[in-house]
Amino acid sequence: MSLHDVGYHIALPEDVQDTQTSPPTLTPAQVFRNGGIQRLDENRLPDLLNVSTDLDEVLRLAANRPSGQPQGAWVYRVATGPHMINLASNVYGGQGPRHYWTVGALLWSQIIAFAVTTGSDSAEDLVWQSNHEYDRAWEAFGASPWQPLFGALGQDRRAQARAFYEFASDDTDPYGEFLDELTTDANPMLDIESRLVLRALLDWDRAQFPDRNFPLASVQRPLTTITMSALGIDWSGWDIPLRTRLIMQGGLPGERQIGEVLRFIAGSQYSGARVQSRMDGAESAGK
């Protein structure tokens, strides 16, 4: 298992290099409700999601989108986990940024922060919003090394492929077996306590729940009042900064964006001087 790492995933409204998410673009509200970023193929197996440690590389994907696509795409800063595969030494030759394939889902609890890009942003332009439900337990883990189930490489690739099919008890469920091995005593890289933590993080324990299957993020969460209000408003006609509008459309605005919207609504009724006078009054009243 590699050392703990942090990378970036961009949720675009079209498939990009078959590594991204399907339409529509996944907003923070959608990811929160679904419990993560995930996509299943026609066989109900999870597609692999790309994560890169190079934020500029990820932003170029947004900049190169075809014309006519909706404005804005969401970038997620994520912590690595054992359900992610380190591609560095196998696919990219260990040079440059680190890349990972994610099996199952990028779970909400492993998302550290998120930001919207207009498509013309540099890394410095992004306004990151912290995910207050990020679980730092992920920081005890890194990604897993390359596995034969993702394809055989090198001079012994035939032997690797043969070994995979020989030892796979069900070759229709390779990703499920991969998660089983990660979370049971078949994984010699983790002690018992670490495996218990990982089972809880992934919500994957087929010993206790033998019918557990994909999708990995399987619990629909209720939306907050702020999210429902933000999603129910047509922001297209509001004369507010583009980034603020996109964040409001994303459904999980922060205090900064809510404050900007309140000041827009108030118009001339807002006064910075009034803030100080009311604070002074509150202090006087409390003495």
C-alpha positions as CSV (number, residue, x, y, z in Angstrom):
1,M,0.0,0.0,0.0
2,S,1.3,3.4,-0.9
3,L,1.5,6.4,1.4
4,H,-1.5,8.5,2.0
5,D,-2.1,11.1,-0.7
6,V,-4.5,13.8,-1.9
7,G,-5.7,14.2,-5.4
8,Y,-8.4,15.8,-7.6
9,H,-11.3,14.5,-9.6
10,I,-13.4,16.6,-11.9
11,A,-17.1,15.8,-12.5
12,L,-17.8,16.8,-16.1
13,P,-21.2,16.5,-17.9
14,E,-19.7,14.3,-20.6
15,D,-17.4,11.3,-20.6
16,V,-13.8,12.4,-20.9
17,Q,-11.2,9.7,-21.7
18,D,-13.7,7.2,-20.2
19,T,-12.5,8.2,-16.7
20,Q,-15.0,10.8,-15.6
21,T,-18.7,10.8,-14.6
22,S,-21.7,10.7,-16.8
23,P,-24.3,13.4,-17.4
24,P,-25.4,15.6,-15.7
25,T,-22.4,17.2,-14.1
26,L,-22.3,16.1,-10.5
27,T,-22.8,19.1,-8.2
28,P,-22.0,19.0,-4.5
29,A,-25.7,18.7,-3.6
30,Q,-25.9,15.5,-5.8
31,V,-22.8,14.0,-4.3
32,F,-23.9,14.8,-0.8
33,R,-27.3,13.2,-1.4
34,N,-25.9,10.1,-3.1
35,G,-23.1,9.7,-0.6
36,G,-20.3,9.9,-3.2
37,I,-19.4,10.0,-6.9
38,Q,-20.0,6.8,-8.7
39,R,-21.3,5.3,-11.9
40,L,-22.3,1.8,-12.9
41,D,-22.0,0.2,-16.3
42,E,-24.6,-2.0,-18.0
43,N,-23.5,-5.0,-15.9
44,R,-24.0,-3.0,-12.7
45,L,-20.2,-3.0,-12.2
46,P,-18.6,0.3,-11.2
47,D,-16.7,2.4,-13.7
48,L,-13.3,3.4,-12.6
49,L,-12.9,7.1,-11.6
50,N,-9.7,8.9,-12.3
51,V,-7.9,11.0,-9.6
52,S,-4.8,13.0,-10.3
53,T,-2.5,14.9,-8.0
54,D,-2.0,17.5,-10.7
55,L,-4.7,20.2,-10.3
56,D,-3.7,22.0,-13.4
57,E,-4.1,18.8,-15.4
58,V,-7.6,18.4,-14.1
59,L,-8.5,22.0,-14.9
60,R,-7.4,21.5,-18.5
61,L,-10.2,18.9,-18.8
62,A,-12.7,21.7,-18.0
63,A,-11.0,24.2,-20.3
64,N,-11.1,21.7,-23.3
65,R,-14.9,21.0,-23.1
66,P,-16.9,21.3,-26.3
67,S,-18.7,24.6,-26.8
68,G,-22.4,24.6,-25.9
69,Q,-21.9,22.6,-22.7
70,P,-23.4,24.1,-19.4
71,Q,-21.1,26.5,-17.6
72,G,-19.2,25.3,-14.7
73,A,-17.7,22.0,-13.6
74,W,-17.0,20.8,-10.1
75,V,-13.5,19.7,-8.9
76,Y,-13.3,17.5,-5.8
77,R,-10.2,17.3,-3.6
78,V,-10.1,13.7,-2.2
79,A,-8.1,11.6,0.2
80,T,-6.8,8.3,-1.1
81,G,-8.0,5.0,0.2
82,P,-7.2,1.3,-0.4
83,H,-10.1,1.0,-2.9
84,M,-8.0,3.2,-5.1
85,I,-5.3,1.8,-7.4
86,N,-1.9,3.5,-7.7
87,L,-1.1,3.8,-11.4
88,A,2.3,5.5,-11.0
89,S,4.7,2.7,-11.5
90,N,2.6,0.7,-14.0
91,V,0.8,2.9,-16.4
92,Y,2.8,6.2,-16.1
93,G,6.2,4.8,-15.4
94,G,6.5,6.6,-12.0
95,Q,7.1,10.0,-13.7
96,G,5.3,13.2,-13.1
97,P,2.0,13.5,-11.2
98,R,0.5,10.5,-9.4
99,H,-2.7,9.0,-10.8
100,Y,-5.2,6.7,-9.3
101,W,-8.2,4.6,-10.4
102,T,-11.1,4.5,-7.9
103,V,-13.1,1.3,-7.5
104,G,-16.7,1.7,-6.5
105,A,-17.0,5.3,-5.6
106,L,-15.3,8.5,-4.3
107,L,-17.2,8.6,-1.1
108,W,-18.5,11.8,0.5
109,S,-16.5,11.1,3.6
110,Q,-13.2,11.1,1.7
111,I,-13.9,14.4,-0.1
112,I,-11.9,17.1,1.6
113,A,-13.2,20.1,-0.3
114,F,-14.8,21.1,-3.5
115,A,-14.7,24.0,-5.9
116,V,-16.4,25.1,-9.1
117,T,-14.4,26.1,-12.2
118,T,-15.7,28.3,-14.9
119,G,-13.5,26.6,-17.5
120,S,-10.9,29.4,-17.6
121,D,-9.6,29.2,-14.1
122,S,-6.0,28.7,-12.9
123,A,-5.6,26.8,-9.6
124,E,-5.2,30.1,-7.8
125,D,-8.7,31.3,-8.9
126,L,-10.6,28.4,-7.3
127,V,-12.7,29.1,-4.2
128,W,-12.5,25.9,-2.1
129,Q,-15.3,25.0,0.2
130,S,-14.5,22.5,3.0
131,N,-16.5,19.4,3.4
132,H,-17.3,19.4,7.1
133,E,-18.2,15.7,7.0
134,Y,-14.7,14.7,5.7
135,D,-13.5,11.8,7.8
136,R,-9.8,12.1,8.7
137,A,-9.8,8.3,9.3
138,W,-8.9,8.1,5.6
139,E,-5.5,9.6,6.4
140,A,-4.4,6.3,7.9
141,F,-4.6,4.7,4.4
142,G,-3.0,5.0,1.0
143,A,-3.9,3.5,-2.3
144,S,-3.4,-0.2,-3.2
145,P,-0.8,-1.3,-5.7
146,W,-1.7,-2.5,-9.2
147,Q,-3.9,-5.5,-9.3
148,P,-4.0,-8.2,-12.0
149,L,-7.8,-7.8,-12.3
150,F,-7.1,-4.4,-14.0
151,G,-5.0,-6.0,-16.7
152,A,-1.7,-7.8,-16.9
153,L,1.5,-5.9,-17.4
154,G,5.1,-6.6,-18.1
155,Q,6.8,-9.7,-19.3
156,D,4.8,-12.0,-16.9
157,R,1.4,-10.6,-18.0
158,R,0.2,-14.0,-19.2
159,A,1.0,-15.5,-15.8
160,Q,-0.7,-12.6,-14.1
161,A,-3.9,-13.0,-16.1
162,R,-3.9,-16.8,-15.6
163,A,-3.5,-16.3,-11.8
164,F,-6.3,-13.8,-11.7
165,Y,-8.8,-16.2,-13.4
166,E,-7.5,-19.1,-11.4
167,F,-8.0,-17.5,-8.0
168,A,-11.1,-15.4,-8.7
169,S,-14.0,-17.3,-7.2
170,D,-16.5,-15.3,-9.4
171,D,-15.1,-13.5,-12.4
172,T,-18.4,-11.7,-12.8
173,D,-17.7,-9.8,-9.5
174,P,-14.1,-8.8,-9.7
175,Y,-14.5,-5.5,-7.9
176,G,-16.6,-6.9,-5.2
177,E,-13.9,-9.6,-4.5
178,F,-11.3,-6.9,-4.5
179,L,-13.2,-5.0,-1.7
180,D,-13.7,-8.3,0.1
181,E,-9.9,-8.9,0.1
182,L,-9.2,-5.4,1.3
183,T,-11.5,-5.6,4.3
184,T,-10.9,-9.2,5.5
185,D,-7.9,-11.1,6.9
186,A,-7.0,-11.9,3.2
187,N,-5.3,-8.5,3.4
188,P,-2.0,-8.9,5.2
189,M,-1.1,-5.2,4.8
190,L,-3.7,-4.1,7.4
191,D,-4.1,-5.2,11.0
192,I,-7.5,-6.2,12.5
193,E,-8.3,-2.7,13.8
194,S,-7.4,-1.0,10.4
195,R,-9.6,-3.5,8.6
196,L,-12.5,-2.7,10.9
197,V,-12.0,1.0,10.2
198,L,-11.9,0.4,6.5
199,R,-15.1,-1.7,6.6
200,A,-16.9,1.2,8.3
201,L,-15.5,3.8,5.8
202,L,-16.5,1.7,2.8
203,D,-19.6,0.4,4.4
204,W,-18.5,-3.0,3.0
205,D,-18.7,-6.2,5.1
206,R,-20.0,-9.2,3.2
207,A,-19.2,-11.5,6.1
208,Q,-22.1,-9.7,8.0
209,F,-24.1,-8.7,4.9
210,P,-23.5,-11.3,2.2
211,D,-25.9,-9.6,-0.3
212,R,-23.9,-6.3,-0.2
213,N,-23.2,-5.2,-3.7
214,F,-22.7,-2.1,-5.8
215,P,-23.4,0.8,-5.8
216,L,-20.9,1.4,-3.1
217,A,-22.5,4.6,-1.9
218,S,-26.0,3.3,-1.4
219,V,-27.8,5.6,1.1
220,Q,-29.9,8.5,-0.1
221,R,-29.5,11.4,2.3
222,P,-32.1,14.1,2.9
223,L,-31.3,17.6,1.7
224,T,-31.0,20.6,4.0
225,T,-33.3,23.6,3.9
226,I,-30.5,25.8,2.5
227,T,-29.8,23.2,-0.3
228,M,-33.5,22.9,-1.2
229,S,-33.8,26.7,-1.3
230,A,-30.7,27.1,-3.5
231,L,-31.7,24.4,-5.9
232,G,-35.2,25.8,-6.2
233,I,-34.2,29.2,-7.4
234,D,-33.4,30.2,-11.0
235,W,-30.1,32.0,-10.7
236,S,-29.6,32.7,-14.3
237,G,-31.1,36.2,-14.2
238,W,-29.3,37.3,-11.0
239,D,-26.7,40.0,-11.4
240,I,-24.2,38.3,-9.2
241,P,-20.6,37.1,-10.0
242,L,-20.5,34.0,-12.2
243,R,-18.7,31.9,-9.6
244,T,-21.2,32.8,-6.9
245,R,-24.1,31.9,-9.2
246,L,-22.5,28.5,-10.1
247,I,-21.9,27.8,-6.4
248,M,-25.5,28.6,-5.6
249,Q,-26.6,26.3,-8.4
250,G,-24.4,23.6,-6.9
251,G,-26.7,23.5,-3.9
252,L,-24.1,23.6,-1.0
253,P,-23.2,27.3,-0.8
254,G,-20.9,28.5,2.0
255,E,-21.3,31.5,4.3
256,R,-19.4,33.7,1.9
257,Q,-21.8,33.0,-1.0
258,I,-25.0,33.3,1.1
259,G,-23.7,36.6,2.4
260,E,-23.1,37.9,-1.2
261,V,-26.7,36.9,-2.1
262,L,-28.1,38.6,1.0
263,R,-26.3,41.8,0.2
264,F,-27.5,41.6,-3.4
265,I,-31.1,41.2,-2.2
266,A,-30.7,44.1,0.2
267,G,-29.2,46.4,-2.4
268,S,-28.9,50.0,-1.0
269,Q,-30.4,48.8,2.3
270,Y,-27.0,47.1,3.1
271,S,-24.4,49.2,4.9
272,G,-21.0,48.1,6.2
273,A,-21.1,51.0,8.7
274,R,-24.4,49.6,10.1
275,V,-22.6,46.3,10.9
276,Q,-20.1,48.1,13.1
277,S,-22.7,50.3,14.8
278,R,-24.9,47.3,15.6
279,M,-21.9,45.5,17.0
280,D,-21.0,48.5,19.1
281,G,-24.6,48.6,20.3
282,A,-24.6,45.0,21.2
283,E,-21.4,45.4,23.2
284,S,-22.8,48.4,25.1
285,A,-26.0,46.5,25.9
286,G,-24.0,43.7,27.3
287,K,-22.0,45.8,29.7
